Amino acid sequence: MSWKHWLTDARTGRIISPIDIPSFSWQMTVGDFGFTTTSKNLGDVDASNLTIPWSALNADTPAERSHLLSMGRRALCSAWVYDGVADSRGMPIMWGALGEREDTWLDTTFPLYSPMSLLDSRYAIRDGGFVDTKSTDTVSWTGLSYRGLASNLIDLATNRKNGGTLPLDATYLNESGNHQRTNYQAWNVQNLDVKTLLTNLANVSGGPDMTFRPYWSDGTHARCRFLAGSDADVYLDMDHAPIVLNSFPDGGSLEDLTVDYALPYQRAYGTGAGTDASVLTTLAEDLTSITGSMDPPILREMTYSDSDAATLAVLKPKVQAALNANKVTGMQFTGSIDVNDTDSNGTLLHPLGSFWPGEMFYLYISGYPTIPDDKYPVRLMEMSGDQSSKVKLQFEVMDALF
């Protein structure tokens, strides 16, 4: 059981050649991922960079090396290979396009742009809709689901642009629903990058999980399928039973369990549209824990800003929601599993590709010093690892039990 990496064409997903990356780290959230060699630190501005020694390339001349790692033309598909995997190339886990290189005598370093990152440099502007003098074109859709709107944005940013081809599937194109977007106006181009618009759709009340997952579309190509929750069920991967893990002193399938806490806030200051003294403001607060307790905590205040909120009716609920999400002490489980673990019959329990961020887990925890023995239903929000079979899991924040 191991990782296998493939160089592909960035526009079409055509497989070019395998490539050896002996040491690396990766991180995946519900909507995106990061990938880095272990000489770089996750969290830095270049956290998505890869450093590849020239010896890892099947190339002998400067022209061959530059062609194989051509910036903006090549991509990397990383797959997990294990006993019983359906395709000998492995289960695709991550795909991203190669960015700007920095070459040295020994190696080359470049960023890896995920599908979401690629859409950060695509705009919801129709070809021909942005012209000299004034651009009045408006892109609008009505009667679609949220993921239908998202798919139409992806389609506009790729298939509808001259030269815009990317191996991304706009899975729910024109899916019907009750939502509309009628304000993608060409003159407002600075606010119309598609990654931001997708993020906005995911973050509205009732907005769905959104992500891209790679797959082998045929014997010679990799593609990325856009996946999103529906209007009725906003979460991904809710169509099967939760994955069960357990943790107890000195054992369990969930290892290295930690419980992290976050202090609450009691007051939120919100700002909206406007400049200088004309900025729209509002306040949300809940001092119950301070005024109604014999043993009150310290007062903590936070801020919330949304420059697009032009009215109090829009801004006030957002600030209140931000406070509501932070007004009680938060608790978060983190642990790790070995994706090579097997059951008594030798069958792999949880190989990579059999679970993804966003899925529901049942954590059976017993004997922990600070929480009761119980079953804890939680969603997986982030997973990360390296070239080994050990995967770190970080679950959603929940209310603390005290």
GITAGI-V569301 format. One record per residue. N is the residue number from 1. OMEGA is omega in whole degrees, -180 to 180 (none if undefined). Layout:
BEGIN
n->N omega->OMEGA
n->N omega->OMEGA
END
This chain:
BEGIN
n->1 omega->-175
n->2 omega->175
n->3 omega->171
n->4 omega->-175
n->5 omega->-177
n->6 omega->170
n->7 omega->179
n->8 omega->171
n->9 omega->-175
n->10 omega->-177
n->11 omega->-172
n->12 omega->-176
n->13 omega->-180
n->14 omega->180
n->15 omega->-180
n->16 omega->-180
n->17 omega->171
n->18 omega->177
n->19 omega->-178
n->20 omega->175
n->21 omega->-170
n->22 omega->-175
n->23 omega->-176
n->24 omega->173
n->25 omega->179
n->26 omega->-179
n->27 omega->-177
n->28 omega->175
n->29 omega->-179
n->30 omega->-173
n->31 omega->-172
n->32 omega->178
n->33 omega->173
n->34 omega->-175
n->35 omega->-175
n->36 omega->170
n->37 omega->-172
n->38 omega->175
n->39 omega->177
n->40 omega->-178
n->41 omega->174
n->42 omega->-179
n->43 omega->176
n->44 omega->-179
n->45 omega->179
n->46 omega->-174
n->47 omega->-179
n->48 omega->-176
n->49 omega->174
n->50 omega->173
n->51 omega->-176
n->52 omega->175
n->53 omega->-179
n->54 omega->-179
n->55 omega->180
n->56 omega->-177
n->57 omega->173
n->58 omega->-176
n->59 omega->-174
n->60 omega->-176
n->61 omega->176
n->62 omega->-179
n->63 omega->180
n->64 omega->-180
n->65 omega->-179
n->66 omega->179
n->67 omega->-176
n->68 omega->-179
n->69 omega->-176
n->70 omega->-177
n->71 omega->180
n->72 omega->-180
n->73 omega->-177
n->74 omega->177
n->75 omega->180
n->76 omega->173
n->77 omega->-179
n->78 omega->-175
n->79 omega->178
n->80 omega->-178
n->81 omega->-180
n->82 omega->179
n->83 omega->179
n->84 omega->178
n->85 omega->-172
n->86 omega->-177
n->87 omega->-177
n->88 omega->176
n->89 omega->179
n->90 omega->177
n->91 omega->-179
n->92 omega->-179
n->93 omega->-178
n->94 omega->174
n->95 omega->178
n->96 omega->-178
n->97 omega->178
n->98 omega->-180
n->99 omega->-171
n->100 omega->-176
n->101 omega->166
n->102 omega->-174
n->103 omega->171
n->104 omega->178
n->105 omega->-172
n->106 omega->-171
n->107 omega->176
n->108 omega->-180
n->109 omega->-179
n->110 omega->174
n->111 omega->176
n->112 omega->-176
n->113 omega->177
n->114 omega->176
n->115 omega->177
n->116 omega->179
n->117 omega->178
n->118 omega->-179
n->119 omega->174
n->120 omega->179
n->121 omega->171
n->122 omega->-174
n->123 omega->-179
n->124 omega->179
n->125 omega->177
n->126 omega->172
n->127 omega->-177
n->128 omega->-178
n->129 omega->179
n->130 omega->-169
n->131 omega->173
n->132 omega->-178
n->133 omega->-177
n->134 omega->179
n->135 omega->-176
n->136 omega->-178
n->137 omega->178
n->138 omega->174
n->139 omega->-178
n->140 omega->175
n->141 omega->176
n->142 omega->175
n->143 omega->180
n->144 omega->171
n->145 omega->177
n->146 omega->-180
n->147 omega->171
n->148 omega->175
n->149 omega->180
n->150 omega->179
n->151 omega->177
n->152 omega->176
n->153 omega->179
n->154 omega->179
n->155 omega->178
n->156 omega->-176
n->157 omega->-176
n->158 omega->-173
n->159 omega->-176
n->160 omega->178
n->161 omega->176
n->162 omega->-178
n->163 omega->-174
n->164 omega->-174
n->165 omega->170
n->166 omega->-179
n->167 omega->-179
n->168 omega->179
n->169 omega->173
n->170 omega->-162
n->171 omega->-171
n->172 omega->-175
n->173 omega->177
n->174 omega->178
n->175 omega->-173
n->176 omega->180
n->177 omega->-175
n->178 omega->-174
n->179 omega->-180
n->180 omega->170
n->181 omega->-174
n->182 omega->-172
n->183 omega->174
n->184 omega->-173
n->185 omega->-172
n->186 omega->-179
n->187 omega->-180
n->188 omega->-171
n->189 omega->-176
n->190 omega->180
n->191 omega->-173
n->192 omega->174
n->193 omega->-168
n->194 omega->176
n->195 omega->179
n->196 omega->-179
n->197 omega->176
n->198 omega->178
n->199 omega->179
n->200 omega->178
n->201 omega->-180
n->202 omega->-173
n->203 omega->177
n->204 omega->176
n->205 omega->-177
n->206 omega->179
n->207 omega->-174
n->208 omega->166
n->209 omega->177
n->210 omega->178
n->211 omega->171
n->212 omega->177
n->213 omega->-179
n->214 omega->175
n->215 omega->175
n->216 omega->-177
n->217 omega->173
n->218 omega->-175
n->219 omega->-174
n->220 omega->-176
n->221 omega->169
n->222 omega->175
n->223 omega->177
n->224 omega->-180
n->225 omega->174
n->226 omega->180
n->227 omega->-180
n->228 omega->173
n->229 omega->-179
n->230 omega->175
n->231 omega->-178
n->232 omega->-179
n->233 omega->-169
n->234 omega->-177
n->235 omega->177
n->236 omega->169
n->237 omega->178
n->238 omega->-175
n->239 omega->176
n->240 omega->-175
n->241 omega->177
n->242 omega->175
n->243 omega->-176
n->244 omega->173
n->245 omega->177
n->246 omega->180
n->247 omega->178
n->248 omega->-176
n->249 omega->176
n->250 omega->179
n->251 omega->179
n->252 omega->180
n->253 omega->175
n->254 omega->-174
n->255 omega->173
n->256 omega->-177
n->257 omega->171
n->258 omega->177
n->259 omega->-180
n->260 omega->-178
n->261 omega->176
n->262 omega->180
n->263 omega->-178
n->264 omega->172
n->265 omega->179
n->266 omega->-178
n->267 omega->178
n->268 omega->174
n->269 omega->-177
n->270 omega->175
n->271 omega->-179
n->272 omega->-176
n->273 omega->178
n->274 omega->179
n->275 omega->177
n->276 omega->-175
n->277 omega->-179
n->278 omega->-179
n->279 omega->177
n->280 omega->-179
n->281 omega->174
n->282 omega->-177
n->283 omega->171
n->284 omega->179
n->285 omega->174
n->286 omega->-176
n->287 omega->-176
n->288 omega->-176
n->289 omega->-179
n->290 omega->-175
n->291 omega->-175
n->292 omega->-177
n->293 omega->175
n->294 omega->-179
n->295 omega->-171
n->296 omega->173
n->297 omega->175
n->298 omega->177
n->299 omega->175
n->300 omega->-178
n->301 omega->-180
n->302 omega->176
n->303 omega->176
n->304 omega->-178
n->305 omega->175
n->306 omega->-175
n->307 omega->178
n->308 omega->-179
n->309 omega->-173
n->310 omega->-179
n->311 omega->179
n->312 omega->-180
n->313 omega->178
n->314 omega->-174
n->315 omega->-173
n->316 omega->-180
n->317 omega->180
n->318 omega->179
n->319 omega->179
n->320 omega->179
n->321 omega->178
n->322 omega->178
n->323 omega->-179
n->324 omega->-178
n->325 omega->-174
n->326 omega->-172
n->327 omega->173
n->328 omega->178
n->329 omega->-180
n->330 omega->-179
n->331 omega->-177
n->332 omega->176
n->333 omega->172
n->334 omega->178
n->335 omega->-179
n->336 omega->175
n->337 omega->173
n->338 omega->-176
n->339 omega->173
n->340 omega->179
n->341 omega->-179
n->342 omega->174
n->343 omega->-176
n->344 omega->179
n->345 omega->180
n->346 omega->179
n->347 omega->179
n->348 omega->-178
n->349 omega->-173
n->350 omega->178
n->351 omega->175
n->352 omega->-176
n->353 omega->176
n->354 omega->175
n->355 omega->-176
n->356 omega->173
n->357 omega->-177
n->358 omega->-178
n->359 omega->179
n->360 omega->176
n->361 omega->168
n->362 omega->177
n->363 omega->176
n->364 omega->-174
n->365 omega->179
n->366 omega->176
n->367 omega->-180
n->368 omega->-172
n->369 omega->-169
n->370 omega->178
n->371 omega->-178
n->372 omega->172
n->373 omega->-176
n->374 omega->170
n->375 omega->-178
n->376 omega->175
n->377 omega->-178
n->378 omega->175
n->379 omega->174
n->380 omega->-178
n->381 omega->-178
n->382 omega->171
n->383 omega->-176
n->384 omega->-180
n->385 omega->178
n->386 omega->-178
n->387 omega->-179
n->388 omega->-180
n->389 omega->180
n->390 omega->-178
n->391 omega->178
n->392 omega->-178
n->393 omega->176
n->394 omega->-173
n->395 omega->-176
n->396 omega->176
n->397 omega->178
n->398 omega->177
n->399 omega->178
n->400 omega->-173
n->401 omega->177
n->402 omega->none
END
